[in-house]
Protein backbone atom coordinates (compact mmCIF):
# COMPACT_ATOMS: atom_id res chain seq x y z
CA UNK A 1 0.00 0.00 0.00
CA UNK A 2 1.35 3.40 -0.97
CA UNK A 3 1.88 6.12 1.64
CA UNK A 4 3.55 8.45 -0.88
CA UNK A 5 2.65 12.04 0.13
CA UNK A 6 2.78 13.05 -3.55
CA UNK A 7 0.03 10.59 -4.47
CA UNK A 8 -3.03 12.44 -5.85
CA UNK A 9 -5.46 13.32 -3.07
CA UNK A 10 -8.36 15.71 -2.43
CA UNK A 11 -7.68 19.44 -2.29
CA UNK A 12 -6.77 20.76 1.17
CA UNK A 13 -9.07 23.59 2.30
CA UNK A 14 -10.06 25.27 5.56
CA UNK A 15 -12.72 23.61 7.74
CA UNK A 16 -15.50 26.04 6.84
CA UNK A 17 -15.01 25.43 3.10
CA UNK A 18 -14.83 21.70 3.69
CA UNK A 19 -18.06 21.72 5.74
CA UNK A 20 -19.87 23.77 3.11
CA UNK A 21 -18.95 21.18 0.47
CA UNK A 22 -20.20 18.37 2.68
CA UNK A 23 -23.46 20.24 3.35
CA UNK A 24 -24.01 20.58 -0.39
CA UNK A 25 -23.38 16.87 -0.91
CA UNK A 26 -25.64 16.01 2.04
CA UNK A 27 -28.62 17.43 0.14
CA UNK A 28 -27.97 14.91 -2.64
CA UNK A 29 -27.42 12.10 -0.11
CA UNK A 30 -30.77 12.82 1.54
CA UNK A 31 -32.49 12.83 -1.86
CA UNK A 32 -30.85 9.48 -2.62
CA UNK A 33 -32.05 8.08 0.71
CA UNK A 34 -35.60 9.29 0.11
CA UNK A 35 -35.60 7.82 -3.40
CA UNK A 36 -34.44 4.53 -1.89
CA UNK A 37 -37.38 4.71 0.52
CA UNK A 38 -39.74 5.29 -2.40
CA UNK A 39 -38.29 2.33 -4.31
CA UNK A 40 -38.69 0.14 -1.21
CA UNK A 41 -42.31 1.27 -0.96
CA UNK A 42 -42.87 0.27 -4.59
CA UNK A 43 -41.17 -3.05 -3.90
CA UNK A 44 -43.67 -3.72 -1.10
CA UNK A 45 -46.48 -3.17 -3.60
CA UNK A 46 -45.21 -5.68 -6.19
CA UNK A 47 -47.44 -8.64 -7.02
CA UNK A 48 -46.17 -12.12 -6.18
CA UNK A 49 -46.01 -15.50 -7.89
CA UNK A 50 -46.76 -18.87 -6.32
CA UNK A 51 -43.98 -21.41 -5.85
CA UNK A 52 -44.41 -25.11 -5.18
CA UNK A 53 -43.89 -25.41 -1.40
CA UNK A 54 -42.94 -29.07 -1.73
CA UNK A 55 -39.90 -28.31 -3.92
CA UNK A 56 -37.08 -30.26 -2.29
CA UNK A 57 -33.83 -28.71 -1.09
CA UNK A 58 -31.08 -30.72 0.58
CA UNK A 59 -29.89 -29.86 4.07
CA UNK A 60 -28.29 -31.61 7.01
CA UNK A 61 -31.36 -33.82 7.34
CA UNK A 62 -31.35 -34.75 3.65
CA UNK A 63 -34.13 -33.48 1.36
CA UNK A 64 -36.70 -31.19 2.94
CA UNK A 65 -39.51 -29.18 1.33
CA UNK A 66 -39.02 -25.48 0.67
CA UNK A 67 -41.72 -24.80 3.25
CA UNK A 68 -39.46 -26.15 6.00
CA UNK A 69 -36.70 -23.63 5.20
CA UNK A 70 -38.95 -20.89 6.60
CA UNK A 71 -38.38 -22.40 10.07
CA UNK A 72 -41.94 -21.47 10.97
CA UNK A 73 -41.53 -17.81 10.03
CA UNK A 74 -43.64 -15.90 7.53
CA UNK A 75 -40.85 -14.63 5.24
CA UNK A 76 -37.64 -16.04 3.81
CA UNK A 77 -34.64 -14.44 2.12
CA UNK A 78 -32.51 -16.89 0.13
CA UNK A 79 -29.13 -16.27 -1.47
CA UNK A 80 -28.34 -18.51 -4.45
CA UNK A 81 -24.64 -19.32 -4.12
CA UNK A 82 -22.75 -20.20 -7.30
CA UNK A 83 -20.70 -23.39 -7.18
CA UNK A 84 -17.90 -25.00 -9.20
CA UNK A 85 -18.47 -28.71 -8.62
CA UNK A 86 -15.31 -30.73 -7.97
CA UNK A 87 -13.08 -27.66 -7.72
CA UNK A 88 -10.98 -26.86 -4.62
CA UNK A 89 -11.97 -24.17 -2.15
CA UNK A 90 -9.51 -21.67 -3.63
CA UNK A 91 -11.38 -21.83 -6.94
CA UNK A 92 -14.87 -21.29 -5.57
CA UNK A 93 -16.74 -18.10 -6.37
CA UNK A 94 -15.02 -15.07 -4.88
CA UNK A 95 -18.11 -12.88 -5.29
CA UNK A 96 -20.48 -15.27 -3.53
CA UNK A 97 -17.86 -15.72 -0.80
CA UNK A 98 -17.54 -11.94 -0.45
CA UNK A 99 -21.27 -11.35 -0.03
CA UNK A 100 -22.09 -14.43 2.05
CA UNK A 101 -19.25 -13.73 4.47
CA UNK A 102 -20.87 -10.46 5.47
CA UNK A 103 -24.21 -11.92 6.55
CA UNK A 104 -23.45 -13.13 10.05
CA UNK A 105 -26.05 -11.99 12.58
CA UNK A 106 -29.58 -13.17 11.81
CA UNK A 107 -31.34 -12.24 15.05
CA UNK A 108 -32.54 -8.89 13.70
CA UNK A 109 -34.10 -10.60 10.66
CA UNK A 110 -35.67 -13.18 12.93
CA UNK A 111 -37.17 -10.42 15.09
CA UNK A 112 -39.13 -9.28 12.00
CA UNK A 113 -40.37 -12.83 11.27
CA UNK A 114 -37.82 -13.32 8.47
CA UNK A 115 -35.61 -16.37 7.98
CA UNK A 116 -32.41 -16.35 5.92
CA UNK A 117 -30.75 -19.26 4.15
CA UNK A 118 -28.13 -19.92 1.49
CA UNK A 119 -29.24 -22.04 -1.47
CA UNK A 120 -26.01 -23.43 -2.88
CA UNK A 121 -26.17 -24.52 -6.50
CA UNK A 122 -23.76 -27.38 -5.85
CA UNK A 123 -23.90 -30.68 -3.96
CA UNK A 124 -24.56 -30.51 -0.25
CA UNK A 125 -21.74 -32.76 1.01
CA UNK A 126 -19.08 -30.80 -0.86
CA UNK A 127 -20.44 -27.31 -0.30
CA UNK A 128 -21.22 -27.70 3.42
CA UNK A 129 -17.49 -28.27 3.96
CA UNK A 130 -16.90 -24.86 2.38
CA UNK A 131 -19.55 -23.40 4.70
CA UNK A 132 -17.76 -24.93 7.69
CA UNK A 133 -14.29 -23.91 6.50
CA UNK A 134 -15.48 -20.32 6.24
CA UNK A 135 -16.90 -20.47 9.76
CA UNK A 136 -20.41 -19.63 8.59
CA UNK A 137 -23.38 -20.48 10.77
CA UNK A 138 -26.36 -19.52 8.59
CA UNK A 139 -28.68 -22.28 7.33
CA UNK A 140 -27.25 -23.92 4.22
CA UNK A 141 -29.04 -26.00 1.62
CA UNK A 142 -28.21 -27.49 -1.76
CA UNK A 143 -30.54 -26.66 -4.64
CA UNK A 144 -28.41 -28.51 -7.18
CA UNK A 145 -31.42 -30.48 -8.40
CA UNK A 146 -34.12 -27.88 -7.76
CA UNK A 147 -32.59 -24.55 -8.85
CA UNK A 148 -34.22 -24.85 -12.27
CA UNK A 149 -37.64 -25.15 -10.63
CA UNK A 150 -37.07 -22.40 -8.08
CA UNK A 151 -35.56 -19.95 -10.54
CA UNK A 152 -38.23 -20.69 -13.13
CA UNK A 153 -36.73 -19.49 -16.41
CA UNK A 154 -33.84 -17.51 -14.95
CA UNK A 155 -30.30 -18.64 -15.72
CA UNK A 156 -29.14 -21.32 -13.30
CA UNK A 157 -25.56 -20.85 -12.10
CA UNK A 158 -25.71 -17.13 -11.39
CA UNK A 159 -26.02 -15.42 -8.02
CA UNK A 160 -29.48 -14.32 -6.98
CA UNK A 161 -31.10 -12.89 -3.89
CA UNK A 162 -34.76 -13.85 -3.61
CA UNK A 163 -37.55 -13.10 -1.14
CA UNK A 164 -40.44 -15.40 -0.32
CA UNK A 165 -43.68 -15.09 1.66
CA UNK A 166 -45.53 -17.95 3.30
CA UNK A 167 -49.29 -18.04 3.75
CA UNK A 168 -50.12 -21.20 5.64
CA UNK A 169 -48.81 -24.01 3.45
CA UNK A 170 -48.54 -21.86 0.34
CA UNK A 171 -45.31 -20.13 -0.73
CA UNK A 172 -44.92 -17.10 -2.99
CA UNK A 173 -41.88 -15.37 -4.45
CA UNK A 174 -42.18 -11.61 -3.95
CA UNK A 175 -38.86 -10.21 -5.23
CA UNK A 176 -35.52 -11.14 -6.70
CA UNK A 177 -32.35 -9.38 -7.81
CA UNK A 178 -28.89 -10.25 -9.10
CA UNK A 179 -25.42 -8.79 -9.87
CA UNK A 180 -25.16 -5.35 -8.22
CA UNK A 181 -28.56 -5.76 -6.60
CA UNK A 182 -26.89 -8.31 -4.33
CA UNK A 183 -24.74 -5.51 -2.88
CA UNK A 184 -27.47 -5.00 -0.30
CA UNK A 185 -25.84 -7.90 1.58
CA UNK A 186 -22.52 -6.08 1.75
CA UNK A 187 -21.05 -3.49 4.06
CA UNK A 188 -17.45 -3.49 2.76
CA UNK A 189 -18.20 -1.82 -0.56
CA UNK A 190 -20.65 0.54 1.17
CA UNK A 191 -17.91 1.66 3.55
CA UNK A 192 -15.36 1.95 0.72
CA UNK A 193 -17.80 4.25 -1.07
CA UNK A 194 -17.49 6.72 1.83
CA UNK A 195 -13.72 7.05 1.48
CA UNK A 196 -11.72 9.45 -0.70
CA UNK A 197 -10.49 6.72 -3.06
CA UNK A 198 -13.70 4.65 -3.09
CA UNK A 199 -13.51 1.06 -4.31
CA UNK A 200 -10.44 1.84 -6.41
CA UNK A 201 -11.97 0.08 -9.41
CA UNK A 202 -11.59 1.39 -13.00
CA UNK A 203 -15.31 1.83 -13.66
CA UNK A 204 -15.64 4.48 -10.93
CA UNK A 205 -15.89 8.15 -11.84
CA UNK A 206 -12.92 9.48 -9.87
CA UNK A 207 -10.53 12.41 -10.38
CA UNK A 208 -7.51 11.82 -12.61
CA UNK A 209 -4.67 9.98 -10.92
CA UNK A 210 -6.86 8.32 -8.28
CA UNK A 211 -5.75 4.71 -7.56
CA UNK A 212 -7.93 2.28 -9.53
CA UNK A 213 -5.85 -0.88 -9.70
CA UNK A 214 -8.60 -3.32 -8.63
CA UNK A 215 -9.88 -4.74 -11.93
CA UNK A 216 -13.45 -6.04 -11.73
CA UNK A 217 -12.57 -9.46 -13.13
CA UNK A 218 -12.57 -11.56 -9.98
CA UNK A 219 -9.11 -10.49 -8.87
CA UNK A 220 -10.70 -7.54 -7.05
CA UNK A 221 -12.02 -10.01 -4.45
CA UNK A 222 -8.94 -12.26 -4.35
CA UNK A 223 -5.49 -12.15 -2.79
CA UNK A 224 -2.72 -14.51 -3.92
CA UNK A 225 -5.11 -16.65 -5.94
CA UNK A 226 -8.00 -17.23 -3.57
CA UNK A 227 -10.96 -15.32 -2.08
CA UNK A 228 -9.60 -12.77 0.39
CA UNK A 229 -11.55 -14.07 3.40
CA UNK A 230 -9.88 -17.50 3.08
CA UNK A 231 -6.57 -16.36 4.48
CA UNK A 232 -7.79 -15.70 8.02
CA UNK A 233 -9.43 -19.14 8.08
CA UNK A 234 -6.25 -20.84 6.89
CA UNK A 235 -4.24 -18.79 9.38
CA UNK A 236 -6.47 -20.11 12.15
CA UNK A 237 -5.63 -23.66 11.08
CA UNK A 238 -8.89 -24.58 9.37
CA UNK A 239 -8.76 -27.10 6.54
CA UNK A 240 -10.23 -26.12 3.19
CA UNK A 241 -10.47 -29.71 1.93
CA UNK A 242 -13.89 -30.15 0.30
CA UNK A 243 -13.62 -33.85 -0.47
CA UNK A 244 -13.91 -35.15 3.06
CA UNK A 245 -10.88 -37.30 2.43
CA UNK A 246 -8.26 -35.45 4.44
CA UNK A 247 -7.05 -32.23 5.96
CA UNK A 248 -4.83 -31.01 3.17
CA UNK A 249 -5.14 -27.28 2.61
CA UNK A 250 -4.74 -25.73 -0.83
CA UNK A 251 -2.40 -22.75 -0.26
CA UNK A 252 -3.07 -21.02 -3.55
CA UNK A 253 -4.62 -21.39 -6.95
CA UNK A 254 -4.86 -19.43 -10.15
CA UNK A 255 -7.54 -16.74 -9.92
CA UNK A 256 -10.83 -17.49 -11.65
CA UNK A 257 -12.08 -15.32 -14.46
CA UNK A 258 -14.46 -13.54 -12.12
CA UNK A 259 -17.45 -15.83 -11.71
CA UNK A 260 -19.67 -13.19 -10.18
CA UNK A 261 -18.81 -9.57 -9.67
CA UNK A 262 -20.42 -6.19 -9.81
Buried (B, 14 or more C-beta within 10 A) or exposed (E): EEEEEEEEEEEEEEEEEEEEEEEEEEEEEEEEEEEEEEEEEEEEEEEBEEBBBEBBBBBEEEBBBBBBBBEEBEBBBBBBBBBBEEBBBBBBBBBBBBBBBBBEEBEEBEEEEBBBBBBBBBBBEBBBBBBBBBEBEBBBBBBBEBBEBBBEEBEBBBBBBBBBBBEEEEBBBBBBBBEEBBBEBBEBBEEBEEEEBBBBBEEBEBEEEBBBEBEBEBBBBBBEBBBBBBEEBBEEEBBBBBEEEEEEBBEEBEBBEBBBBB
